[in-house]
Amino acid sequence: MIQITFHKTRTGDYQGFTCRGHAGYAVYGEDIVCAAVSALVINTINSLDEITGEQMDVTAEEDSGTIRCFFEKLPLKETSRVLIDSLVLGLTRIEKQYGKKHCRLHFKEV
């Protein structure tokens, strides 16, 4: 299962997110859930970097299927918040369509 945790401050600002695991929906290389989640997450990180210039600490561990993205400066720019909200929307739709057995979102207050 892919677990995505969004870290938010008490005031509701996104501090970052972690995406970890493999969906297990299909065999490696044919897993549409993994592909969809990966595309959304990587495109969001690239957009945050190239469109908004947001300062981030991004790490990836291929073996565990982990991508961490934490913001170095808060609050985020409005465009950055919209991009993260869009990521949450897309991931929520995947979670609903394919089930929490394959993709699960969490929100953690930090």
CORDA-V901296 format. One record per residue. N is the residue number from 1. RES is the residue in three letters. NEAR is the number of other ideal C-beta (glycine too) atoms within 8 Angstrom. Layout:
n=N res=RES near=NEAR
n=N res=RES near=NEAR
This chain:
n=1 res=MET near=11
n=2 res=ILE near=15
n=3 res=GLN near=10
n=4 res=ILE near=15
n=5 res=THR near=11
n=6 res=PHE near=13
n=7 res=HIS near=11
n=8 res=LYS near=11
n=9 res=THR near=9
n=10 res=ARG near=4
n=11 res=THR near=4
n=12 res=GLY near=5
n=13 res=ASP near=9
n=14 res=TYR near=12
n=15 res=GLN near=10
n=16 res=GLY near=12
n=17 res=PHE near=12
n=18 res=THR near=12
n=19 res=CYS near=13
n=20 res=ARG near=11
n=21 res=GLY near=10
n=22 res=HIS near=9
n=23 res=ALA near=13
n=24 res=GLY near=7
n=25 res=TYR near=9
n=26 res=ALA near=6
n=27 res=VAL near=5
n=28 res=TYR near=5
n=29 res=GLY near=4
n=30 res=GLU near=6
n=31 res=ASP near=13
n=32 res=ILE near=8
n=33 res=VAL near=14
n=34 res=CYS near=12
n=35 res=ALA near=8
n=36 res=ALA near=10
n=37 res=VAL near=15
n=38 res=SER near=8
n=39 res=ALA near=8
n=40 res=LEU near=12
n=41 res=VAL near=13
n=42 res=ILE near=9
n=43 res=ASN near=8
n=44 res=THR near=12
n=45 res=ILE near=12
n=46 res=ASN near=8
n=47 res=SER near=10
n=48 res=LEU near=14
n=49 res=ASP near=10
n=50 res=GLU near=6
n=51 res=ILE near=8
n=52 res=THR near=10
n=53 res=GLY near=6
n=54 res=GLU near=11
n=55 res=GLN near=6
n=56 res=MET near=12
n=57 res=ASP near=8
n=58 res=VAL near=9
n=59 res=THR near=7
n=60 res=ALA near=7
n=61 res=GLU near=7
n=62 res=GLU near=5
n=63 res=ASP near=4
n=64 res=SER near=7
n=65 res=GLY near=12
n=66 res=THR near=11
n=67 res=ILE near=13
n=68 res=ARG near=12
n=69 res=CYS near=13
n=70 res=PHE near=10
n=71 res=PHE near=13
n=72 res=GLU near=6
n=73 res=LYS near=5
n=74 res=LEU near=7
n=75 res=PRO near=3
n=76 res=LEU near=11
n=77 res=LYS near=7
n=78 res=GLU near=6
n=79 res=THR near=8
n=80 res=SER near=13
n=81 res=ARG near=10
n=82 res=VAL near=8
n=83 res=LEU near=13
n=84 res=ILE near=14
n=85 res=ASP near=8
n=86 res=SER near=9
n=87 res=LEU near=12
n=88 res=VAL near=10
n=89 res=LEU near=8
n=90 res=GLY near=10
n=91 res=LEU near=13
n=92 res=THR near=9
n=93 res=ARG near=8
n=94 res=ILE near=13
n=95 res=GLU near=12
n=96 res=LYS near=6
n=97 res=GLN near=6
n=98 res=TYR near=11
n=99 res=GLY near=7
n=100 res=LYS near=7
n=101 res=LYS near=6
n=102 res=HIS near=11
n=103 res=CYS near=15
n=104 res=ARG near=9
n=105 res=LEU near=11
n=106 res=HIS near=8
n=107 res=PHE near=7
n=108 res=LYS near=8
n=109 res=GLU near=6
n=110 res=VAL near=6
